[in-house]
Amino acid sequence: MQALRQFDLNLLIIFEALISECHVSRAAEKVFLSQSAMSHALNRLREYCDDPLLVRTANGLQATPRALEMLPEVRRALQLIDRTLAKPEAFDAARSNRVFTIACTDYFEAVIFPGLFARLQQTAPGVRINVEMITDASSREKLENRSVDLVVGVDASHRIPKHLVTEDWLSEHLVCLAGQQNSRISNQLSLQEYLDINHVVFFDQVGDTANPVDSWLQSQQLSRHHSVRTTNYMAAARIVAQTGAIATLPYQMARLFCDLLPVRIVTPPANMPVIDMQILHHPLFDNDPGLIWLRETIKQYDGYLTSA
């Protein structure tokens, strides 16, 4: 490496042209230099290599044995540098066998992922997806050490590390879920009725930001009664199906549970906040063609959309 610090790497391109052509003028044209600049470069190469490199003979300039020995190695070095500096190849999803790991909420896993994966089976059959539960570690060290490629579904109200890249993903309005046999709850709740009911409260494991519903209530100096706190929407829905409690959750998730469990959707109090969800990735991998493809595929997928 010490020798390289004193060497102009541009001279490697000039060396390759000179020894390939064995002609100063043609070599100059090949690398877009004047003949005088090429002659000057040849003198620098001769001095550095301590070898004439090109020698005039009866048949014109001829490369020395030293120059011929160097030529294939110089060509390999130039090819390696060229490949190293070249832009990454476009990601070919149809041919790729890449494995991606996504850390996500169970909203993404239950509502979005099944239909998204079905589409990927058609457009990117060799691509494999690993899904794990979203945690604080997912959005910190795991993104940086690349054991997680993307974090999907983070509530935009959470405190996200400033160095991470956040992208808006989708917004969902919130509804309430009640058991079908829960006759004490009508199909629409006033704010006071909402406060008087026992709640199964969902919270995720990212950051320390309060649940958006609780933040909304606190802004009005109000609070609801947390009977149960859970990190899993399915657990919350099953509790609701068997008790008099309600859960507040995104509409598409509530709709899914209505197909699976004896529960029903109840209209929440007016002005209930909307939940905005984001996709996170690490800036170290901002230009990774595969991750760009995956992010865009997730953002463009609309198979989850069902009118309320």
C-alpha positions as CSV (number, residue, x, y, z in Angstrom):
1,M,0.0,0.0,0.0
2,Q,2.9,2.3,0.6
3,A,3.9,2.1,-3.1
4,L,0.3,3.0,-4.1
5,R,0.3,6.2,-2.1
6,Q,3.0,7.6,-4.3
7,F,1.5,6.3,-7.6
8,D,-1.1,8.0,-9.8
9,L,-3.6,5.2,-10.6
10,N,-4.6,6.9,-13.8
11,L,-1.2,5.8,-15.1
12,L,-2.5,2.2,-15.1
13,I,-5.0,3.1,-17.8
14,I,-2.3,4.8,-19.8
15,F,0.0,1.8,-19.4
16,E,-2.6,-0.6,-20.7
17,A,-3.2,1.6,-23.7
18,L,0.5,2.0,-24.5
19,I,1.5,-1.6,-24.2
20,S,-1.7,-2.8,-26.0
21,E,-1.1,-0.4,-28.9
22,C,2.7,-0.2,-28.9
23,H,2.2,3.2,-30.5
24,V,2.2,6.5,-28.7
25,S,-0.3,8.3,-30.9
26,R,-2.9,5.5,-31.1
27,A,-2.6,5.1,-27.3
28,A,-3.1,8.8,-26.8
29,E,-6.3,8.7,-29.0
30,K,-7.6,5.6,-27.0
31,V,-7.5,7.5,-23.7
32,F,-8.3,10.9,-25.1
33,L,-4.9,12.5,-24.4
34,S,-2.6,14.6,-26.5
35,Q,0.5,13.0,-27.9
36,S,2.7,15.2,-25.7
37,A,0.7,14.3,-22.6
38,M,1.0,10.6,-23.5
39,S,4.8,10.9,-24.0
40,H,5.1,12.6,-20.6
41,A,3.0,9.9,-19.0
42,L,5.2,7.2,-20.6
43,N,8.3,8.9,-19.1
44,R,6.7,8.8,-15.6
45,L,5.9,5.1,-16.0
46,R,9.4,4.3,-17.1
47,E,10.8,6.2,-14.1
48,Y,8.4,4.5,-11.7
49,C,8.9,1.0,-13.1
50,D,12.6,1.4,-13.6
51,D,12.1,-0.1,-17.1
52,P,11.9,1.4,-20.6
53,L,8.6,-0.5,-21.1
54,L,8.5,0.4,-24.9
55,V,11.7,0.2,-27.0
56,R,12.1,1.4,-30.6
57,T,13.1,-1.4,-33.0
58,A,13.2,-1.9,-36.7
59,N,9.5,-2.9,-36.5
60,G,8.5,0.1,-34.4
61,L,7.9,0.3,-30.7
62,Q,8.0,-3.1,-28.9
63,A,7.0,-3.9,-25.3
64,T,9.8,-5.0,-23.0
65,P,9.5,-8.4,-21.2
66,R,8.8,-6.5,-17.9
67,A,5.9,-4.6,-19.6
68,L,4.4,-7.8,-21.1
69,E,4.6,-9.4,-17.7
70,M,2.8,-6.5,-16.1
71,L,0.1,-6.1,-18.8
72,P,-2.3,-9.0,-17.8
73,E,-2.1,-8.1,-14.1
74,V,-2.8,-4.4,-14.8
75,R,-5.8,-5.4,-16.9
76,R,-7.2,-7.5,-14.1
77,A,-6.6,-4.7,-11.7
78,L,-8.5,-2.2,-13.9
79,Q,-11.4,-4.7,-14.4
80,L,-11.6,-5.2,-10.6
81,I,-11.7,-1.4,-10.0
82,D,-14.3,-1.0,-12.7
83,R,-16.5,-3.7,-11.2
84,T,-16.1,-2.2,-7.7
85,L,-17.0,1.3,-8.8
86,A,-19.9,0.2,-11.1
87,K,-23.5,0.9,-10.0
88,P,-25.2,-2.1,-8.4
89,E,-27.1,-4.2,-10.9
90,A,-30.8,-3.8,-11.0
91,F,-32.7,-6.3,-8.8
92,D,-34.3,-9.0,-10.8
93,A,-37.1,-10.2,-8.6
94,A,-38.3,-12.9,-11.0
95,R,-34.9,-14.6,-10.8
96,S,-33.8,-13.7,-7.3
97,N,-33.4,-16.3,-4.5
98,R,-32.7,-13.6,-1.9
99,V,-34.0,-14.0,1.7
100,F,-35.5,-10.8,3.3
101,T,-36.3,-10.4,7.0
102,I,-39.1,-8.1,8.0
103,A,-39.8,-7.0,11.6
104,C,-43.5,-6.0,11.8
105,T,-46.6,-5.6,13.8
106,D,-49.2,-8.3,13.8
107,Y,-51.3,-5.9,11.7
108,F,-48.9,-6.3,8.8
109,E,-48.5,-10.0,9.4
110,A,-52.2,-10.8,9.6
111,V,-53.8,-8.2,7.3
112,I,-51.2,-7.4,4.7
113,F,-48.7,-10.2,4.5
114,P,-50.9,-13.2,3.3
115,G,-52.1,-11.4,0.2
116,L,-48.8,-9.7,-0.4
117,F,-47.0,-13.1,-0.3
118,A,-49.5,-14.6,-2.6
119,R,-48.6,-11.9,-5.1
120,L,-44.9,-12.4,-4.6
121,Q,-45.3,-16.1,-5.4
122,Q,-46.3,-15.0,-8.8
123,T,-43.9,-12.2,-9.5
124,A,-40.8,-13.3,-7.4
125,P,-41.2,-17.0,-6.8
126,G,-37.6,-17.5,-5.5
127,V,-37.7,-14.7,-3.0
128,R,-38.1,-15.9,0.6
129,I,-39.5,-13.7,3.4
130,N,-38.8,-14.2,7.1
131,V,-41.2,-12.3,9.5
132,E,-40.5,-11.6,13.1
133,M,-42.2,-9.5,15.8
134,I,-41.3,-5.8,15.9
135,T,-39.2,-4.8,18.9
136,D,-37.0,-1.9,19.9
137,A,-34.0,-4.0,18.9
138,S,-35.5,-4.3,15.4
139,S,-35.3,-0.6,14.8
140,R,-31.9,-0.2,16.4
141,E,-29.1,-2.7,16.2
142,K,-30.9,-5.3,14.0
143,L,-31.4,-2.8,11.1
144,E,-27.8,-1.8,11.3
145,N,-26.3,-5.3,11.4
146,R,-28.7,-6.4,8.7
147,S,-30.3,-9.2,10.6
148,V,-33.5,-7.3,9.8
149,D,-34.0,-5.6,6.4
150,L,-37.1,-3.6,7.1
151,V,-39.3,-2.6,10.0
152,V,-42.9,-2.3,8.8
153,G,-46.0,-0.9,10.6
154,V,-44.4,1.3,13.2
155,D,-46.9,3.9,14.6
156,A,-45.8,7.3,13.4
157,S,-46.3,8.7,16.8
158,H,-43.5,6.6,18.2
159,R,-40.1,8.1,18.9
160,I,-37.9,6.7,16.1
161,P,-34.1,7.0,16.2
162,K,-33.3,10.1,14.2
163,H,-30.7,8.3,12.0
164,L,-33.2,5.8,10.6
165,V,-35.1,6.5,7.3
166,T,-38.9,6.6,7.8
167,E,-41.4,6.4,5.0
168,D,-45.1,6.9,5.3
169,W,-46.9,3.6,4.6
170,L,-50.6,3.7,5.3
171,S,-53.3,5.2,7.5
172,E,-56.1,3.4,9.2
173,H,-59.1,4.7,11.1
174,L,-59.8,3.1,14.4
175,V,-63.0,1.2,15.4
176,C,-64.1,-0.7,18.4
177,L,-64.6,-4.4,18.6
178,A,-67.2,-6.0,20.9
179,G,-68.5,-9.5,21.5
180,Q,-71.6,-10.5,19.5
181,Q,-73.3,-11.5,22.7
182,N,-72.4,-8.2,24.5
183,S,-75.9,-6.7,24.5
184,R,-74.8,-3.8,26.8
185,I,-72.9,-2.1,23.9
186,S,-74.8,-0.5,21.1
187,N,-73.5,-0.2,17.5
188,Q,-72.2,3.3,18.2
189,L,-70.5,4.7,21.3
190,S,-70.5,8.1,22.8
191,L,-67.4,9.4,24.5
192,Q,-68.9,8.9,27.9
193,E,-70.0,5.3,27.1
194,Y,-66.5,4.6,25.7
195,L,-64.9,5.8,29.0
196,D,-67.3,3.7,31.1
197,I,-66.4,0.4,29.4
198,N,-63.5,-2.0,30.3
199,H,-60.8,-1.9,27.6
200,V,-58.4,-4.5,26.2
201,V,-55.5,-2.2,25.2
202,F,-53.0,-3.0,22.5
203,F,-49.4,-1.8,22.9
204,D,-46.4,-2.6,20.8
205,Q,-42.8,-3.0,21.9
206,V,-41.3,-0.1,20.0
207,G,-40.4,3.1,21.9
208,D,-42.0,4.5,25.0
209,T,-44.8,6.5,23.3
210,A,-48.3,6.2,24.8
211,N,-51.0,4.4,22.9
212,P,-52.5,7.0,20.4
213,V,-56.0,6.6,21.9
214,D,-54.7,7.2,25.4
215,S,-52.7,10.3,24.1
216,W,-55.9,11.6,22.5
217,L,-57.9,11.1,25.8
218,Q,-55.1,12.7,27.9
219,S,-55.2,15.8,25.7
220,Q,-58.8,16.2,27.0
221,Q,-57.8,15.3,30.6
222,L,-59.6,12.0,30.2
223,S,-58.6,8.3,30.6
224,R,-60.1,4.9,29.9
225,H,-60.0,1.8,32.1
226,H,-57.3,-0.7,31.1
227,S,-58.6,-4.1,32.1
228,V,-56.0,-5.9,30.0
229,R,-52.9,-4.8,28.1
230,T,-51.6,-7.1,25.3
231,T,-49.1,-6.9,22.5
232,N,-51.2,-9.2,20.3
233,Y,-54.4,-8.2,18.4
234,M,-55.6,-11.8,18.2
235,A,-55.4,-12.2,21.9
236,A,-57.3,-8.9,22.4
237,A,-60.0,-10.0,20.0
238,R,-60.4,-13.4,21.7
239,I,-60.7,-11.7,25.1
240,V,-63.4,-9.3,23.7
241,A,-65.3,-12.3,22.3
242,Q,-65.6,-13.9,25.7
243,T,-66.0,-10.8,28.0
244,G,-67.8,-7.5,28.2
245,A,-64.7,-5.6,27.3
246,I,-64.0,-3.8,24.0
247,A,-60.8,-3.3,22.0
248,T,-59.9,-0.3,19.8
249,L,-58.0,-1.3,16.7
250,P,-57.6,-0.5,13.0
251,Y,-60.6,-1.2,10.9
252,Q,-59.0,-3.8,8.6
253,M,-57.8,-5.8,11.6
254,A,-61.3,-5.6,13.2
255,R,-62.9,-6.7,9.9
256,L,-60.6,-9.8,9.8
257,F,-61.6,-10.8,13.3
258,C,-65.3,-10.5,12.5
259,D,-64.7,-13.3,9.9
260,L,-62.9,-15.5,12.5
261,L,-64.6,-14.8,15.9
262,P,-68.0,-14.0,17.4
263,V,-67.3,-10.3,17.5
264,R,-68.7,-7.2,15.8
265,I,-67.5,-3.7,14.8
266,V,-68.8,-0.8,16.9
267,T,-68.4,2.8,15.8
268,P,-66.2,4.7,18.2
269,P,-66.7,8.2,19.6
270,A,-66.3,11.1,17.2
271,N,-62.8,12.4,16.5
272,M,-61.1,9.2,17.3
273,P,-57.5,9.6,16.0
274,V,-56.2,7.9,12.9
275,I,-53.3,5.6,13.2
276,D,-50.5,6.4,10.7
277,M,-48.0,3.6,10.1
278,Q,-44.5,3.8,8.7
279,I,-41.7,1.7,7.1
280,L,-38.2,2.0,8.6
281,H,-34.9,1.2,7.0
282,H,-31.2,2.0,7.8
283,P,-29.5,4.6,5.6
284,L,-26.5,2.3,5.2
285,F,-28.6,0.3,2.8
286,D,-30.5,3.2,1.2
287,N,-29.3,2.2,-2.3
288,D,-29.6,-1.5,-2.1
289,P,-31.6,-2.5,-5.2
290,G,-33.3,-5.4,-3.5
291,L,-34.5,-3.4,-0.5
292,I,-35.7,-0.6,-2.8
293,W,-37.8,-3.2,-4.7
294,L,-39.1,-4.7,-1.4
295,R,-40.1,-1.3,0.0
296,E,-41.8,-0.2,-3.2
297,T,-43.6,-3.6,-3.4
298,I,-45.0,-3.2,0.1
299,K,-46.0,0.4,-0.4
300,Q,-47.7,-0.2,-3.7
301,Y,-49.6,-3.3,-2.6
302,D,-53.3,-2.5,-2.1
303,G,-54.8,-5.9,-1.7
304,Y,-55.8,-5.1,1.9
305,L,-58.1,-2.3,0.9
306,T,-61.7,-2.9,1.7
307,S,-64.3,-0.1,2.1
308,A,-65.6,0.4,5.6
